[in-house]
Amino acid sequence: MRILYVGNSFTARNNLPGLIKAMAAARGIEIEYKLIQAGGASLRQHLNAGKALEAIASGAYDVVVLQEQSTLPIKSPARFRESARDFDAAIKAAGARTALYMTWARRNAPDTQQALTTQYAAAAAELDATLIPVGLVWQHFLATHTEPPLHDKDNSHPALPGSYLAACVFLIALLNEDPAPIDVPIKSLDPETATHLRQSAWTIYESLTA
């Protein structure tokens, strides 16, 4: 599978695309990917910059994963939806499919997850895009677990366990694969924690889809 990721540090931090690639390989799926990101960038900024549209138009990708600036769907849902539509039109014209990477609420503002969930889900439904509900899975995990911490010290970006949990959700939503049996060593993440996160991702996702 050839994947283009368009986003910012929420995608780049802890090499999320690399984590997904390694986990997919353990399930016999080869991934080639390109990451186009800039710190704090919105989808509209990526559209205006042109680099992402150029990559999409090349026809080199099967899936394009879009990640909006983390609070923009809350503050300006109309702008988010408009940018997603513009990207989706280019993606479909290139023969690829759109996937929306739902991010998470700040640690000190957990109630904002509802708005993020609503906006990403509505956009996915409108565009017939694949929804990757990372933020929703984070929300359910944090409701019952205090360890490991998913947020980094800034209360916004993902710590390594948060990115690993995100990778597990990508594996389920994008590749239709169960991450629970995967045992790929991750530097700085102890095996017991990794196992717990993989199993939690599958259990939570199954409960949500049920």
WOLINPE-V617296 format. One record per residue. RES is the residue in three letters. SS is DSSP state (a for helix, b for strand, c for the rest). PSI is psi in whole degrees, -180 to 180 (none if undefined). OMEGA is omega in degrees with one decimal (none if undefined). Layout:
res | ss | psi | omega
RES | SS | PSI | OMEGA
RES | SS | PSI | OMEGA
This chain:
res | ss | psi | omega
MET | c | 136 | 179.8
ARG | b | 119 | -173.5
ILE | b | 134 | 170.3
LEU | b | 125 | 176.2
TYR | b | 130 | 177.9
VAL | b | 117 | -177.2
GLY | b | -143 | 179.6
ASN | c | -149 | -174.2
SER | a | -20 | 176.7
PHE | a | -23 | 174.3
THR | a | -38 | -174.3
ALA | a | -33 | -173.8
ARG | a | 135 | -179.9
ASN | a | 20 | 178.4
ASN | a | 56 | 178.6
LEU | a | -46 | 178.5
PRO | a | -35 | 177.8
GLY | a | -38 | 176.0
LEU | a | -44 | 179.2
ILE | a | -43 | 179.9
LYS | a | -45 | -178.5
ALA | a | -41 | -179.6
MET | a | -38 | 178.1
ALA | a | -40 | 179.9
ALA | a | -34 | 178.6
ALA | a | -19 | 177.0
ARG | c | 12 | 174.9
GLY | c | 19 | -179.9
ILE | c | 122 | 178.9
GLU | c | 131 | 179.1
ILE | c | 132 | 167.1
GLU | b | 136 | -176.0
TYR | b | 160 | 171.9
LYS | b | 139 | 179.1
LEU | b | 124 | 172.6
ILE | b | 112 | -175.3
GLN | b | 157 | 173.1
ALA | c | 143 | -177.0
GLY | c | 124 | 177.4
GLY | c | 8 | -174.5
ALA | c | 145 | 173.0
SER | c | 167 | 176.4
LEU | a | -36 | 178.7
ARG | a | -39 | 177.3
GLN | a | -38 | 176.6
HIS | a | -40 | 176.9
LEU | a | -46 | -178.4
ASN | a | -34 | -179.1
ALA | a | -33 | 174.3
GLY | c | -19 | -176.3
LYS | a | -41 | -179.4
ALA | a | -42 | 179.1
LEU | a | -37 | 177.6
GLU | a | -43 | 179.3
ALA | a | -42 | 179.4
ILE | a | -46 | -176.9
ALA | a | -21 | 179.6
SER | c | -20 | -179.2
GLY | c | 18 | -174.4
ALA | c | -1 | -172.0
TYR | c | 147 | 175.2
ASP | c | -37 | -176.3
VAL | b | 140 | 172.4
VAL | b | 120 | -178.9
VAL | b | 122 | -178.7
LEU | b | 129 | 176.6
GLN | c | 115 | -179.5
GLU | c | 157 | 172.1
GLN | c | 140 | -161.1
SER | c | -30 | -179.0
THR | c | -4 | -174.9
LEU | a | -39 | 177.5
PRO | a | -22 | 177.3
ILE | a | -47 | -173.8
LYS | a | -34 | -176.6
SER | c | 71 | -177.2
PRO | a | -34 | -179.5
ALA | a | -40 | 179.1
ARG | a | -41 | 176.6
PHE | a | -49 | -177.2
ARG | a | -39 | 179.3
GLU | a | -44 | 179.3
SER | a | -41 | 178.8
ALA | a | -40 | 178.2
ARG | a | -44 | -178.6
ASP | a | -43 | 177.3
PHE | a | -44 | -176.9
ASP | a | -39 | 178.7
ALA | a | -43 | 179.1
ALA | a | -38 | -179.0
ILE | a | -46 | 179.7
LYS | a | -37 | 178.5
ALA | a | -28 | -179.9
ALA | c | 1 | 178.3
GLY | c | 18 | 179.0
ALA | c | 178 | 177.2
ARG | b | 154 | -176.2
THR | b | 138 | 171.7
ALA | b | 136 | -178.9
LEU | b | 121 | -178.1
TYR | b | 97 | 178.4
MET | c | 122 | 179.3
THR | c | -169 | -168.5
TRP | c | 166 | 177.3
ALA | c | 155 | 171.3
ARG | c | 150 | -178.7
ARG | c | -34 | -178.6
ASN | c | 8 | 177.7
ALA | c | 57 | -174.2
PRO | a | -26 | -177.5
ASP | a | -17 | -179.0
THR | a | -7 | 178.8
GLN | a | -33 | -179.4
GLN | a | -43 | 179.2
ALA | a | -42 | 177.8
LEU | a | -46 | -179.6
THR | a | -46 | -178.9
THR | a | -46 | -176.0
GLN | a | -44 | 179.3
TYR | a | -42 | -179.5
ALA | a | -41 | 179.3
ALA | a | -41 | 178.9
ALA | a | -42 | 178.9
ALA | a | -41 | 179.4
ALA | a | -44 | -179.4
GLU | a | -41 | -173.9
LEU | a | -2 | -173.2
ASP | c | 44 | -179.0
ALA | c | 161 | 174.7
THR | b | 126 | 177.9
LEU | b | 126 | 177.1
ILE | b | 94 | -166.6
PRO | c | 59 | -177.8
VAL | a | -48 | -177.9
GLY | a | -37 | 179.5
LEU | a | -40 | 177.3
VAL | a | -41 | 174.0
TRP | a | -47 | -177.3
GLN | a | -46 | -178.8
HIS | a | -37 | 177.5
PHE | a | -46 | -177.2
LEU | a | -21 | 179.3
ALA | a | -22 | -175.7
THR | a | -3 | -178.1
HIS | c | 138 | 173.0
THR | c | -15 | 179.1
GLU | c | 145 | -7.0
PRO | c | 160 | 177.3
PRO | c | 132 | 178.5
LEU | c | -35 | 177.6
HIS | b | 149 | 171.7
ASP | c | -178 | -175.1
LYS | c | -20 | 179.3
ASP | c | 1 | 179.1
ASN | c | 11 | -176.4
SER | c | -62 | -177.4
HIS | c | 161 | 179.1
PRO | b | 136 | 164.0
ALA | c | 172 | -178.6
LEU | a | -44 | 177.1
PRO | a | -34 | 178.2
GLY | a | -42 | 177.3
SER | a | -36 | 179.0
TYR | a | -42 | 176.6
LEU | a | -40 | 176.9
ALA | a | -44 | 179.8
ALA | a | -38 | 177.6
CYS | a | -41 | 179.7
VAL | a | -40 | 175.3
PHE | a | -43 | -177.9
LEU | a | -39 | -179.5
ILE | a | -53 | -171.5
ALA | a | -37 | -174.5
LEU | a | -35 | -173.8
LEU | a | -4 | -179.5
ASN | c | 40 | -179.4
GLU | c | 143 | 177.1
ASP | c | 118 | -179.6
PRO | c | -15 | -171.6
ALA | c | -43 | -176.9
PRO | c | -7 | -174.2
ILE | c | 136 | 179.8
ASP | c | 72 | 177.6
VAL | c | 117 | -178.2
PRO | c | 134 | 178.0
ILE | b | 123 | -179.0
LYS | c | 133 | 178.2
SER | c | 9 | 175.3
LEU | b | 115 | -175.3
ASP | c | 147 | -174.0
PRO | a | -37 | -179.2
GLU | a | -42 | 177.7
THR | a | -43 | 179.6
ALA | a | -44 | 178.7
THR | a | -44 | 179.3
HIS | a | -43 | -179.1
LEU | a | -41 | 179.1
ARG | a | -46 | -179.4
GLN | a | -39 | 179.4
SER | a | -42 | 179.8
ALA | a | -46 | -178.4
TRP | a | -45 | -179.1
THR | a | -46 | -178.7
ILE | a | -45 | -178.0
TYR | a | -43 | 178.4
GLU | a | -41 | -179.8
SER | a | -35 | 179.4
LEU | a | -44 | -177.7
THR | a | -27 | 177.4
ALA | c | none | none
